[in-house]
């Protein structure tokens, strides 16, 4: 991964890292290294611009924002129970004999009804749960945002890494083809056997396979990044120098605890557990506490419904208003619902604990893997440097006649292969660092500093 040199105390030599960045940049600018999908005149998209485009274009973010809006409307729905609910209607109908009711209401020319909650402990707990649920969706939006930033960062950087890797493999292929040519010449001279030529051909074929794999992977990643940004694949040109340096990550820090504290997954689990607890409390209070509603009704009654014939003091205008008080006495159904809600709250609490343990374990695993990945990267770098030294020494032996051109081509092949391996190990280390950065809550501040 071709990020700027890390501000880290690990064993990486800063000069070497700077040299690698320059090398990668030079490889990216070489025509034979550029991927087929890169238009030569396309302008590079800086890393921060790529992140901003992805966040604007993301369908995942759109769904998360809609879920947040939906949770807000659910909160407003519960809150509206304390606001008068007003309805106006009519119950016109023909009456013969005593005026009966139609669906529980007396026939009327026009009627007006209002109702609202006045005292309801259950609704208060439901309102609390809805508000917590709404808050949890905002955390989900941020979590989805971090996921997109990580996706863009890894895809963007891997495209750079693959471009440099293809350059190294292309150079290795050139060396292998030269080695194969030399083997054929030595076969004609009777120095090499047919098996030596076949081995050279096999080596060349293996490198072609690795180039094909890298190019195929690059094409898929380019299409993926183009989809994230909402642009055509031909417009995807990366700028390695625009990627910020990854901050130093120490093995001595208590990163698992920091991850548990900052993890959006843990925070969401905590809010969901609190919401479930509030709903359980609401169901429990519904079995014990009374509810009081304020209600009113107005109806205009007509004489053609025979009200004046059957009621002594008939009047067309009628109004009723008052309190509707209900005391829970025995309700087995509500009791069972309260027990179900209690079980849901216990489950949500357990899920929160599981989320904490998983984040703690993932953070510790990533933190410890950095040591191994850094060591593997350093080994790959040293192997590359050793192969470069061997190549330089071999060139001196060629001048003295102690080695031949075939030996030189094999040495060049080994050097380019070691460089490709080093690029792979560098990217794997950066991938783990970014994943740990997301777990500990510092990904967005790294990708978009100052925002």
N, C-alpha and C positions, 0 to 999 in steps of 0.2 A: 504494500500500500504506500503510495507516494505522497505522504503527508510531509509537512514541514518538520524539521528535526525536533524531537521531543525535548521539552525542558525536564530532563530526568537525570537521576544520578546513577542509572544503570550503566552497564559497562560499555555501551555504545560510544564510540569515539565521535565527537561532534564534527570533526573535520571530515571523517569518512561519510557521515550522514549528509553533510553538505555536498560532498563529492558525488554521492549517490543521487541526490536531488538534481544536480547539474547533469549527471549522466542520463537520468530518466528523461529530463527535459530535452536533452539533445536527441535521445532515441525517439521521442514523440515527434520531433520536428523532422526526422529523417524520412524521406518519401517511402522507402521500402518497409518502414516499420508501421506507418499509419494504417489503420484498419480500412477495409474496402468501403465501409459505410461513411467515412469521414469526407465530406466535400472539402476540397482544398481551399475554398474561399470562405467557408463558414466561420463565423466569429465564435470564439470560445465563450462558454457560459460559466461565469465565476461560481464558485461553490455556494456562496450565500444566496445568489440569485436563483440557483437551482433549488435550494431549500424553500425559498419563498414561493417560487412557481409551483412546487409540489404541494405545498400547504394550501395554496389558492385553488389548485385544480383537483385536489384529492376528493374522490367520491366517498372514501372512508370518513373524512372529516365532515362532509356534508351529512352523512347518516348520523354521526355522533352529535352534530349540532342539532339535527332534527329530534333525536332522542332527548336531548337536553330541553328543547322547547316543549316537547310532549310531557316531560316530567314537570315542567313549570305549569303547564295547563292542568295537570292532575292536582297539583298543589292549589291552584286557583279554584278548581272544582270543589275541593273540600272546604276551602276558605269561604266560598260563596254560600255555604249553609247558614252563616250568620247575617247574610244580606237578605232582605225580604224577596221572596219569590212571588212574582205577580202574574196572575193570569186573568184574562177577560174572555168571556164566552157567552153562549146562549144555550138554553135547554128547551127550545120551543117544542111543543107537542100538544096533541089533542087529548083532552080529558073527558071521560064519561063517568059520572058518579064522583066518588071521593077521589081527589087528586093524589095519585100515587107517585112515587119517586121513579126517576129514570136513571139507572146506574148509580143509585145512592143520592141523587140530587133532585130536588123538586123542580118540576117544569117551570122555567122562567123565561121572560123575554130577554133579559140580559143579566149576567152575574159576574161578580168580581171577587177573586180570592187572593189572599196573601198568607204566607207562612214563612217563619224563620226560626232558627234555633236560638234559644235564649240561654239555656244552661244544659250542657251536654259534655260530660267528661270524656266519653268515648270519641266524640268528634275532635276534641282537643288533642287527644293522642294520635288520631289519624292525621290531623293537620301537621303535627310534629313529624310523624313518619314521612309524610309527603314532602315536607321541606328538606328532610335529610336525604330522601331519595333524589330530589332535585340537585342537591349539593353533590351527591355521588356521581350524577351524570356529568357535572362539570369536570370532575376528576377523570372521568372516562374520556372526555374530549381532550384533556391534556395528555393522557396516556396514548391516545391515538396519534396525537401530534408528535410525541416523542418517537413513536414507532415509525412514522413517516420520515422524520429527520434521520433516524438510524438507517432506514432503508436507502435513502438518498445518499447518505455518507458512505455506506459500504459499497453501493453500486458505483458511485462516482469514483471512489478510490480504486475499486477493483478494475474498472476500465483502464485507469492509468497503469495499474500493475500489469494488466494483460498486454497493453501496448508495449511496455518495456520488455515483458517476457517474450512476446512474439519477436521483438527485435533481437533478443539474445538467441532465441531458437533459430531465427533466420540466419544469423551469423554462424550458428552451429551447423545448420544445414549446408551452408556454403563450404564450411570446413570439411564436413562429411563427404560432400560430393567431390571435393578435391582429393580427399583420402581414397575414395572409391576409384577415381581416375588414376591415381598413383598405383593402386593395387592392380588395376588392369595393365598398366604399363609394366609393372614388375612381373605380372603373370606372363606377358609376352617375352620378357627377358629371361624367364625361367627362374626368377627369384621367389615369387609368391606362388601359392597353390590356388586351385579353383576355390577351395574352402575359404581362403583369405579374402578373395573377391566377394564371395557370398556373405561373409561376415560384414564386410564394408557396406554391401547393399542392405543388409539387415539393419545396420546402424542408421543409415540414411532413411530407411523406411520408418524406423521408430521415431526419428525426429520429425518427419513429415506428419506422422500420426499425432504427435504432441502439438505441432503447429495447427493442425486441423481442429484438435480439441480446443485449443486456446482461442482460435478464431471463431469457432462455433459458440463457445461460451461468451465471447465478447459481443457477438451479434445479438445473442439473447439478452445480455445485460444492457446493451444499447437500446434495444426495443423496450425493455422494462423501464429504463430511465426516461425514455421519450414518453412513455405512457404516464409516468408519474408527473412529468413536467407539462404534459399537454402539447408537445411539439412533435415534429416529424423526426424520425431516427437520423436523417441526414443532418439535422440541425444540432445534434448532440456532439459537441466538442468540449472536452474538459480542459480546465486550467489547473494543473497540479499546484502551482504557486499560490492559488487563492484558498487552499485548504488550511485552516488554522492548525497550529501545532497542538498535539495532544498534551494536556497537562501531566505533570509527573504523578505517578501512582506509587506510593510507598507500601512495602510489605509490612511495615510496622503499624500502620493505621488500622483502627478497628472498623474496616469498611463494611463488614456484615451488619453491625449495629447501625452504621450510617445509612445503609441501604434499607433496613427495616424502617428507620425513621422517615426517610424521604421517598420510599417506594410508593408510587401511585396505586399499584395493585393492592398493597397493604392498606392504604388509606381508603380505597374503595370498599374493601372487605370490612373495614371498621365502620364505615357509614352504613353499609347494608345491614350489618349486625345491629347497629343502633336503631335503624328504621324497623327492623323486625321486632326488636324489643319494645319499641313504642307501639306497634300494632298489637303485640301481645298484651301490653298494659291496657290498651283501649278495649280489647275484647274482654279482659278481666273486669274492668270497671263497668262494662255493659251488664254484667250479672249482679252488680251490687248497688250502683248509684242511680238515682232517678234522672229523668230527662224532662226538661221544660221547654216547650215551643210556644211561640206567640203566633196566633192565627186570627184571621178576620175574614168575613164573608158578607157580601152585599148581593141582593137579588131583587129584581123588579118583577113582581108577580102580576099576571093578567087575569081578568075576570073570566075569560073564556075557558080557563082551567078549573072553574067552579070553586075557587077559593072563598068567594063571598057567600056561597051557599052553605058551606060546611064549617067555616070558621066565623065565630061571633064577631071578633074585632079584626076584620080583614083590612089590611093596608097594602098598597102596591109596593111601597118602599120598605125593604127589610134589611137590617144590619145586625150581625153578630160578631163579637170580638172578645178575645180572652186568652187564657193560658191553657195549654194542653199538657197536663202533668201525668207522667207515667212512672210508676214505681215497679221495679223488677221484683217479682215474688217467686215464681218458679218457671224456669225456661231451660229445659234439658238440651235443646238445640244450641242455645247460646253458650251453655256450659261446655259443650263438646267443641264448639268453635274456639273458645278461649284456650282449651287444652291443645288444640291443633296449632294455634298461634304461638303458644308457649314452646311447643316442640320446634316450630320454625325458627324461633329466636335462639334456641339452644344450638340448632344446626348452624345458623349463621355465625354464632360465636365460635364454634369449632372450625368453621371455614376460615374465619379470620386468623385463628391460631395456625392453621395449616399454611395459609398464605405467608405469614411471618416466617415460619420455619423454612418454607421453600425459598423465599427471597434471601434469607440468611445463608442457606446452603449454596444457592447459586452464586451469591456474592463471594463467599469464601472460596468456592471452586474456581471462579474466574480470577480472583486475586492470586491464588496459589499457582494457577496455570500460567500467569504472566511470567513467573520466574522460569518455568520450563520453556515457554515459548521464547523468552528473551535469550535463554541459553542456546536454544536451537537456532535462533537467528544469528547469534554470535558465532556459533560453530559454522553455519553456512557461510557467513561473511569471511571467516578465517580460511575456510576451504577454498573460497573464491580467490582470496589474496595469495594463498599458497600456490594455487594453480597458475595465477598470473606470474608468480616468481619462478615457477618451474618452466613456464613458457619463455620467459626472458633468458633463463639459464640454458634452455635448449637451443635458443637462437645462437648463443655463443658456441655451443658444441657443434652446431652445423657448420660454422665458419672454420672450425678445426677438423671437420670431417668425422667427428665422433657420432653424429646423428644425421638423419636424412630428412627430406621434405615430408615424407609420410609421418615421421615422428612429430614434426612440427604441426601438421594438420590434426593429428590426434590430440596434441597438447592444446591447440586452439579450441578444438571440439570440447575438451574437458573443461576449459575455462568458461566457455559460453554456457555450458550445461550447469556449472556451479553458480554462475550468475543468475540463471533462471531459478535455481533452487533457492538462492538467497532472496530473490524477489517474492517467492511464495511464502517463505518463512516470515518476511517482514510484514506481509499483508495479514497473515494469520495472527501475528502479535497485535497489530493495530485493530483487527476485528474484535479480539477479546477486550482490548482497552476501551473501545467504544461501547461495547455491551456492558462493561462494568460502569462506565460513565453514565449510561442510562439508568442502571439500577440504583446508583447513588444520587440521582437527581441532578446531574450537572451537564447533561447532553445539550440541552437547548442553549444554555449560557456559553457552551463551547462553540456550537455551530453558528450562533447568532449573537456574538458579544455586543453588549451595550444596548440590547433591546429590553 
